[in-house]
Amino acid sequence: MIELGKYQELIVSRIKGSGFYLKEPNSDVDYEIFLPGFEAAKGTAIDDLINVFIYRDTKDELIATTKDPKILLNKLAMLKVVKVAEIGAFLDWGLGKDLFLPHSEQLSLIKEGDNILVRMYIDKSERLAATMKTQRGITSDSSYSIDDTHEATIYRINPDMGIFVAVEDQYDGLILKQEILGNYNVGDKLLLRIAKIREDGKLIMSFKKRANLQKDDDAKHILNELHDNNGFLPYNDNSSPEEINKFFSMSKKAFKRALGKLLKNGQIEMLDNGIKIIETRDN
């Protein structure tokens, strides 16, 4: 079955002057889909397998392309608004025909040039379209386990709660506000660890590895900063959480935990006005 909005591996069934006709391998169905000749590799021949993306062209007919779209079916992506009309807007998704965003699927006033987060879906007319209702399709029934690492897309930020993410663009996740140390924006893609799975299935996500592994990474980060600053940094147990976060991008708790490891290993010395390295780069 040839599926709209997805990549598929199809076989060249015949060649015409302007391009290639493709169909499913080992299929009894004679349905073919067209691939423009300039999009295929030089020397492409009958029975060759080609990985293509399926969409509808300006005539609303199914067509194959070897180009990579900026968004796939049921996935999230930041796309640029190239035109706003009465019926909706049109977005640049990297293919010849712009992606349609119906007026009914918009959540705020948009204008040409805006970059907005959307999800791609198939509408009632069997066409690919975009929606700003990005929570559509997000569920809480993943089969993931604690400590699994996955990519997630930020779809909403609430300063009082944290960052809401769609894990693999499909499952509901939350980064608690106390975990957030840097600045993030809607549409950012993050690699996160599952720290907890709530009873309702929502995934509590973390930027950090498990504490013991994160401590090792933080200790290495502090050592690198010491090396880059002539072996001394004006930070220690008495430094404020704000100072530590600004310079090291870590919490004071994580900072103290990493210092403890470095002290135990004899790699640093604690001073009244900061920390000093004991080891050298060659060690």
HUVEN-V655688 format. One record per pair of residues at least 24 apart in sequence whose ideal C-beta (glycine too) atoms are under 8 Angstrom apart, sorted by the first residue. I is the first residue (numbers start at 1). J is the second residue. Records with the same first field share a line. If there is no record, write none. Layout:
# HUVEN-V655688
I=J / J
This chain:
# HUVEN-V655688
2=31 / 33 / 54 / 62
3=54 / 73
4=54 / 55 / 56 / 62 / 73 / 122 / 126 / 128
5=53 / 54 / 55 / 72 / 73 / 74 / 120 / 122 / 128
6=53 / 54 / 72 / 73
7=51 / 52 / 53 / 72
8=51 / 52 / 53 / 54
9=49 / 50 / 51 / 52
10=49 / 50 / 52 / 64
11=47 / 48 / 49 / 50
12=44 / 45 / 46 / 47 / 48 / 49 / 50
13=46
14=46
15=45 / 46
20=44 / 50
22=50 / 52 / 64
25=49
33=62 / 63 / 64
34=61 / 63 / 64
35=63 / 64 / 65 / 66
36=63 / 65
39=65 / 66 / 67
40=66
55=95 / 97 / 128
56=97 / 127 / 128
57=96 / 97
58=96 / 97
60=127
65=95
67=94 / 95
68=94
69=93 / 94 / 95
70=94
71=99 / 118 / 120 / 130
72=120
73=120 / 121 / 122 / 128
74=119 / 120 / 121 / 137 / 169 / 170
75=119 / 120 / 169
76=117 / 118 / 119 / 134 / 153 / 155 / 166 / 169 / 187
77=117 / 118 / 120 / 187
78=115 / 116 / 117 / 187
79=115 / 116 / 118 / 130
80=113 / 114 / 115
81=110 / 111 / 112 / 113 / 114 / 115 / 116
82=112
83=112
84=110 / 111 / 112
91=116 / 118 / 130
93=120 / 130
99=128 / 129 / 130
100=127 / 128 / 129 / 130
101=129 / 130 / 131 / 132
102=129 / 131
105=129 / 130 / 131 / 132 / 133
106=132
107=132 / 133
108=132
115=187
117=153 / 155 / 186 / 187
119=169
134=166
135=166
137=170
138=166 / 170 / 171 / 172
139=170 / 171 / 172 / 201
140=171 / 172 / 200 / 201 / 202 / 203
141=171 / 201
142=167 / 170 / 171 / 201 / 203
144=171 / 194 / 197 / 203
145=194 / 197
146=194 / 195 / 196 / 197
147=193 / 194 / 210
148=193 / 194
149=191 / 192 / 193 / 194
150=191 / 192 / 194
151=189 / 190 / 191 / 192
152=189 / 190 / 191 / 192 / 205
153=187 / 188 / 189 / 190
154=184 / 185 / 186 / 187 / 188 / 190
155=186
156=186
157=184 / 185 / 186
165=190 / 192 / 205
167=192 / 194 / 203 / 205
171=203
172=201 / 202 / 203
173=202 / 203 / 204 / 205
174=202 / 203 / 204 / 205
175=204 / 205 / 206 / 207
176=204
179=206 / 207 / 208
181=207 / 245 / 249 / 250 / 251
182=249
208=254
211=257
214=254
215=254 / 257 / 258 / 261
216=261
218=248 / 250 / 254 / 255 / 257 / 258
219=258 / 261 / 262 / 267
221=248 / 250 / 258
222=248 / 255 / 258 / 259 / 262 / 268 / 275
223=262 / 267 / 268 / 277 / 279
226=268 / 275 / 276 / 277
227=277 / 281
231=276 / 277
232=274 / 275 / 276 / 277
233=274 / 275
234=273 / 274
235=274 / 275
236=270 / 271 / 272 / 273 / 274 / 275
237=270
